[in-house]
Amino acid sequence: MTRIDFGFNTLQAGYRERLFTPVDVVQEVFRRIRERGNDYVWTELVSEQDAISEAERISAAEYSRNVSPLFGIPFSVKDNVHVTGMHTTCGCDGFDLLPHTSAASVAKAIAAGAIFIGKNTLDQFATGLNGTRTLGGYCRNVFDERYIPGGSSSGSGVAVAAGLVSFSLGSDTGGSGRVPAAMNNIVGVKPTLGLVSSGGMIYNNRFFDCVPVFARTVEDGYAVLETIRGFDVVDDFSRPDADSIPLKVDVADRFVFAMPHTEQLEFFGDSHAETAFEKAVEAMERAGGQSMKIDFSMFIEAGRLPFDSGLLAERAVSYGDVLKTRPETVHPAVAAMIRKGLDYSGTETVHAIYKMNELRNKARQMFQKFDVLMTPTVGRAYTCDELKADPIGLNNNIGYYTYPISPLDLCALALPASIRGDGIPFGVSLVAAAGRDGVLRTLGERFQRQVRLKPGIDQKGAPVSEKHEQAR
């Protein structure tokens, strides 16, 4: 099959016009995987023959291609989310489960006709935002292998950006569904907490955990979200209104977007990122936005809760036994975080919960003043070598804008904004109050029309003039 992009519209049009079949697409997926070689994107793949058999099954089942937007769409899943019959390792040899039931989100995608390809690599135990926290090899940024791929859903982001699958499911506690998107020029949809069931994943923190979607476009990402969302009676953190939250809403031609005060914008010395954010603000204004500045200090305070409060203790619930019994299999930076969590007292944990609820109340009031908040997704693009030299401090810098979102019970959308002057992608995040996912979708689509970037690695080969056109 001639190489095509794996965008939903392209695949669906090809199926309707009988230009190719789901079997052809599966064969192309595995050809691309073989072509990339050992890129550390995968922890486990289904066999090509099994994937072909699944493609034949859904074709024979005569799925309505108008009803099921995921018909014949190849996807992958982060390796801390269960898939029936495949190992869940969380990137650690000392932690290996073989689940008999798939996560609710995975099961819904497959039931809608999506074709599962394999499990993706991650920062071990989903602890990290950079993608280098593994004891073996790690995948690389698709634009420049010297730079981090972003984590912890590193493999999930790279699989989509490299054109190996059309979408992937990850996990997001403090930014893992957004940072890989920003670093690889794709879209990361972080839904309202409880909108998608977290049943069937290994938890970091159930207050903050959610299942994000990586996709090539905003339209594709929310097509997946529409399919996998919904109330789950067996998930204690599922929202009772998860089936009724609108995922597509009208927004006035003129809208208000907030930004942190200039002195609270952090780029950590990265002038390329600072310039790119200024251009992104201009693009949002061309899309109809009116900017306003807000005090970002509440967000900074909330950002400390996932990794610098008693709420960190929950990681020991999921991973503490591995650290005790197989310490040699745990990455030193991950082990340090688990030990830090164990040092907090019960009193400190309760105080952290109180603080979280206090800040959530303040956030609800603040978000009544504007439609969305816009920030950089990542303030500075770091190299892999930089993160290895300072794995804790620089990881916290990466989370400056992403850490606060779940503690404040907000939803977010990570969007490609430009290719910087040094050839590295730059992305922004739109943030809205819980339940306002549809607003993010509408404004995200407007923003994408303004910047006109090709998704993922496809933009890497665009002519220089096309790269600069987005800034006009």
TORLOKOL-773757 format. One record per residue (C-alpha): residue in one letter; y, x, z. Coordinates in steps of 0.05 Angstrom, whole numbers, padded with zeros to 5 digits, always signed. Example, Ala and Ser with C-alpha at 12.3 -4.5 7.8 and 13.67 -1.06 7.14 Angstrom:
<atoms>
A-00090+00246+00156;S-00021+00273+00143;
</atoms>
This chain:
<atoms>
M+00000+00000+00000;T+00070+00026-00017;R+00106+00046+00046;I+00147-00012+00072;D+00185-00022+00136;F+00148-00061+00190;G+00204-00110+00203;F+00180-00180+00217;N+00217-00211+00157;T+00188-00160+00109;L+00117-00170+00133;Q+00122-00245+00134;A+00152-00247+00064;G+00097-00201+00040;Y+00043-00246+00069;R+00074-00309+00039;E+00081-00278-00030;R+00011-00246-00024;L+00038-00177-00037;F-00009-00151+00018;T-00053-00177+00073;P-00059-00164+00148;V-00118-00119+00132;D-00073-00078+00086;V-00021-00072+00141;V-00073-00049+00192;Q-00098+00004+00144;E-00026+00028+00133;V-00016+00031+00209;F-00075+00077+00218;R-00055+00119+00158;R+00013+00131+00190;I-00019+00148+00257;R-00065+00199+00224;E-00006+00227+00185;R+00032+00242+00249;G-00028+00277+00281;N-00030+00290+00356;D+00039+00266+00373;Y+00022+00243+00445;V+00044+00172+00431;W-00024+00142+00447;T-00070+00143+00507;E-00123+00101+00471;L-00129+00067+00404;V-00173+00009+00382;S-00220+00031+00327;E-00192+00020+00257;Q-00252-00024+00241;D-00241-00068+00302;A-00168-00076+00283;I-00188-00094+00212;S-00238-00145+00239;E-00182-00176+00280;A-00137-00179+00219;E-00193-00213+00181;R-00203-00262+00238;I-00131-00284+00242;S-00128-00291+00166;A-00190-00335+00167;A-00162-00377+00224;E-00105-00397+00176;Y-00048-00387+00225;S+00014-00424+00202;R+00060-00368+00182;N+00120-00413+00193;V+00099-00432+00264;S+00075-00363+00287;P+00128-00309+00277;L+00078-00257+00303;F+00024-00271+00251;G-00003-00204+00226;I+00049-00163+00264;P+00021-00097+00292;F+00040-00079+00363;S+00024-00033+00421;V+00027-00035+00497;K+00048+00015+00551;D-00010+00043+00590;N+00008+00009+00656;V-00003-00060+00625;H-00074-00087+00622;V-00110-00100+00557;T-00181-00126+00560;G-00233-00071+00551;M-00182-00014+00548;H-00168+00036+00603;T-00105+00030+00645;T-00090+00100+00669;C-00014+00100+00682;G-00016+00171+00654;C-00058+00198+00711;D-00130+00223+00708;G-00140+00203+00781;F-00122+00130+00766;D-00166+00094+00716;L-00181+00019+00712;L-00220-00019+00660;P-00192-00090+00663;H-00231-00151+00641;T-00168-00192+00631;S-00106-00176+00590;A-00036-00182+00619;A-00006-00251+00607;S+00046-00223+00558;V-00007-00186+00517;A-00053-00247+00515;K+00004-00291+00489;A+00022-00241+00434;I-00050-00236+00411;A-00058-00312+00413;A+00002-00317+00367;G-00032-00274+00315;A-00003-00205+00332;I-00051-00148+00320;F-00061-00100+00378;I-00066-00026+00358;G-00069+00014+00423;K-00041+00037+00490;N+00021+00081+00494;T+00037+00142+00536;L+00088+00140+00592;D+00120+00179+00647;Q+00065+00182+00698;F+00061+00119+00740;A+00123+00095+00702;T+00165+00139+00747;G+00220+00171+00706;L+00269+00157+00651;N+00259+00218+00608;G+00188+00218+00580;T+00170+00289+00602;R+00136+00271+00668;T+00064+00282+00646;L+00013+00335+00664;G-00006+00343+00591;G+00033+00339+00527;Y+00088+00287+00517;C+00116+00252+00456;R+00183+00274+00427;N+00247+00242+00404;V+00239+00220+00332;F+00306+00250+00312;D+00301+00318+00346;E+00239+00341+00384;R+00282+00384+00430;Y+00310+00320+00461;I+00276+00273+00509;P+00243+00212+00480;G+00266+00171+00539;G+00221+00141+00591;S+00183+00117+00624;S+00160+00075+00564;S+00164+00137+00520;G+00104+00124+00475;S+00123+00051+00467;G+00192+00069+00443;V+00170+00124+00396;A+00114+00081+00366;V+00166+00031+00342;A+00219+00082+00322;A+00169+00122+00282;G+00147+00060+00244;L+00076+00060+00272;V+00080-00011+00298;S+00130-00068+00292;F+00140-00079+00366;S+00114-00056+00432;L+00112-00081+00504;G+00132-00034+00560;S+00153-00040+00632;D+00222-00035+00662;T+00240-00022+00734;G+00303+00020+00728;G+00314+00027+00654;S+00247+00042+00622;G+00255-00013+00570;R+00324+00011+00550;V+00328+00087+00553;P+00273+00099+00501;A+00308+00049+00456;A+00374+00085+00461;M+00344+00154+00449;N+00305+00132+00387;N+00353+00083+00352;I+00316+00018+00365;V+00326-00046+00405;G+00303-00055+00477;V+00302-00126+00505;K+00302-00129+00581;P+00292-00202+00599;T+00315-00240+00660;L+00269-00224+00717;G+00211-00273+00719;L+00224-00298+00648;V+00161-00262+00625;S+00101-00260+00671;S+00089-00191+00702;G+00017-00211+00716;G-00031-00157+00692;M+00012-00096+00701;I+00012-00041+00752;Y+00074-00051+00794;N+00127-00003+00816;N+00170-00054+00850;R+00157-00128+00842;F+00229-00145+00858;F+00251-00106+00796;D+00192-00100+00748;C+00193-00137+00682;V+00160-00132+00613;P+00211-00110+00561;V+00204-00112+00485;F+00217-00054+00438;A+00233-00076+00367;R+00269-00055+00304;T+00321-00110+00307;V+00350-00159+00356;E+00320-00216+00315;D+00250-00186+00320;G+00256-00170+00394;Y+00275-00241+00413;A+00221-00270+00368;V+00171-00233+00411;L+00207-00255+00475;E+00203-00328+00453;T+00128-00320+00446;I+00111-00283+00510;R+00159-00317+00559;G+00141-00375+00604;F+00123-00395+00675;D+00059-00366+00703;V+00031-00403+00762;V-00010-00342+00785;D+00051-00295+00784;D+00089-00304+00849;F+00151-00274+00817;S+00151-00318+00756;R+00213-00363+00748;P+00198-00438+00751;D+00249-00448+00695;A+00221-00393+00651;D+00203-00443+00596;S+00272-00476+00594;I+00320-00416+00593;P+00353-00418+00525;L+00340-00356+00483;K+00387-00375+00427;V+00457-00401+00443;D+00524-00407+00408;V+00579-00361+00431;A+00652-00371+00412;D+00680-00328+00357;R+00725-00297+00409;F+00691-00274+00473;V+00705-00227+00531;F+00665-00164+00545;A+00675-00121+00607;M+00671-00046+00613;P+00674+00001+00673;H+00742+00029+00689;T+00754+00094+00651;E+00747+00137+00713;Q+00679+00105+00726;L+00651+00118+00656;E+00604+00177+00661;F+00583+00220+00603;F+00564+00281+00644;G+00601+00329+00598;D+00573+00300+00533;S+00633+00294+00487;H+00590+00266+00431;A+00569+00208+00475;E+00641+00195+00497;T+00665+00191+00425;A+00606+00147+00405;F+00621+00097+00460;E+00694+00092+00438;K+00670+00075+00368;A+00620+00024+00397;V+00677-00011+00434;E+00715-00015+00369;A+00654-00046+00335;M+00649-00098+00390;E+00722-00115+00383;R+00712-00124+00308;A+00655-00172+00325;G+00706-00216+00362;G+00705-00185+00431;Q+00764-00177+00477;S+00754-00121+00527;M+00771-00119+00601;K+00760-00066+00653;I+00721-00078+00718;D+00707-00040+00781;F+00637-00010+00771;S+00628+00012+00843;M+00582-00047+00860;F+00536-00026+00803;I+00535+00046+00828;E+00515+00021+00897;A+00461-00025+00869;G+00435+00033+00827;R+00414+00070+00889;L+00367+00015+00913;P+00306+00027+00867;F+00299+00101+00882;D+00342+00116+00944;S+00325+00061+00993;G+00267+00030+01031;L+00248-00008+00968;L+00219+00057+00941;A+00163+00049+00992;E+00129-00001+00946;R+00106+00055+00900;A+00059+00078+00954;V+00025+00010+00952;S+00003+00021+00880;Y-00004+00097+00877;G-00008+00123+00949;D-00084+00129+00950;V-00084+00172+00887;L-00036+00220+00920;K-00081+00225+00980;T-00148+00232+00944;R-00130+00266+00878;P-00063+00301+00890;E-00077+00351+00834;T-00072+00295+00783;V-00002+00273+00804;H+00060+00304+00771;P+00102+00342+00823;A+00164+00300+00810;V+00124+00235+00816;A+00090+00260+00879;A+00158+00275+00909;M+00181+00204+00896;I+00119+00173+00927;R+00126+00217+00989;K+00199+00199+00994;G+00180+00126+00993;L+00131+00136+01050;D+00186+00165+01094;Y+00225+00100+01098;S+00216+00056+01159;G+00203-00019+01157;T+00273-00030+01185;E+00304+00011+01128;T+00264-00030+01077;V+00289-00096+01107;H+00361-00071+01105;A+00352-00052+01032;I+00329-00123+01016;Y+00389-00151+01052;K+00435-00105+01013;M+00403-00125+00948;N+00415-00199+00961;E+00487-00185+00982;L+00501-00148+00918;R+00466-00200+00875;N+00513-00253+00904;K+00573-00210+00887;A+00547-00199+00816;R+00539-00274+00805;Q+00612-00283+00822;M+00635-00225+00779;F+00598-00248+00717;Q+00636-00314+00717;K+00697-00275+00692;F+00668-00250+00626;D+00612-00262+00577;V+00577-00195+00578;L+00584-00125+00607;M+00580-00068+00557;T+00562+00003+00577;P+00530+00064+00546;T+00455+00059+00556;V+00450+00134+00569;G+00512+00174+00587;R+00486+00240+00561;A+00430+00261+00515;Y+00388+00313+00551;T+00339+00362+00523;C+00267+00366+00548;D+00280+00435+00575;E+00339+00411+00615;L+00297+00356+00648;K+00242+00405+00665;A+00292+00450+00700;D+00322+00393+00741;P+00274+00334+00739;I+00305+00294+00796;G+00380+00304+00789;L+00384+00295+00714;N+00337+00236+00715;N+00385+00201+00762;N+00442+00216+00713;I+00402+00182+00658;G+00396+00120+00702;Y+00470+00115+00719;Y+00479+00053+00675;T+00408+00026+00676;Y+00387+00030+00749;P+00434-00025+00774;I+00412-00081+00727;S+00349-00108+00760;P+00373-00099+00832;L+00431-00144+00812;D+00384-00194+00778;L+00415-00186+00709;C+00386-00185+00639;A+00403-00132+00587;L+00397-00114+00514;A+00397-00041+00490;L+00426-00033+00421;P+00432+00025+00372;A+00506+00040+00362;S+00511+00102+00320;I+00482+00170+00301;R+00525+00221+00337;G+00557+00281+00304;D+00498+00324+00327;G+00447+00277+00295;I+00423+00245+00360;P+00423+00169+00367;F+00472+00135+00414;G+00462+00066+00443;V+00498+00015+00484;S+00474-00039+00531;L+00499-00110+00536;V+00487-00141+00605;A+00491-00213+00626;A+00476-00257+00686;A+00405-00281+00697;G+00386-00335+00648;R+00438-00315+00597;D+00389-00280+00551;G+00411-00323+00493;V+00482-00297+00499;L+00456-00226+00493;R+00417-00245+00431;T+00476-00276+00396;L+00525-00220+00412;G+00472-00167+00398;E+00462-00194+00328;R+00537-00193+00316;F+00541-00121+00339;Q+00483-00100+00295;R+00518-00131+00235;Q+00579-00089+00251;V+00545-00021+00258;R+00495-00032+00201;L+00445+00021+00224;K+00375+00025+00196;P+00324+00020+00252;G+00288+00079+00283;I+00273+00140+00242;D+00293+00105+00178;Q+00366+00120+00194;K+00350+00194+00198;G+00343+00198+00123;A+00406+00157+00108;P+00461+00192+00068;V+00516+00223+00110;S+00567+00174+00081;E+00524+00116+00105;K+00520+00145+00175;H+00595+00149+00179;E+00607+00080+00149;Q+00588+00046+00214;A+00649+00075+00249;R+00700+00041+00203;
</atoms>
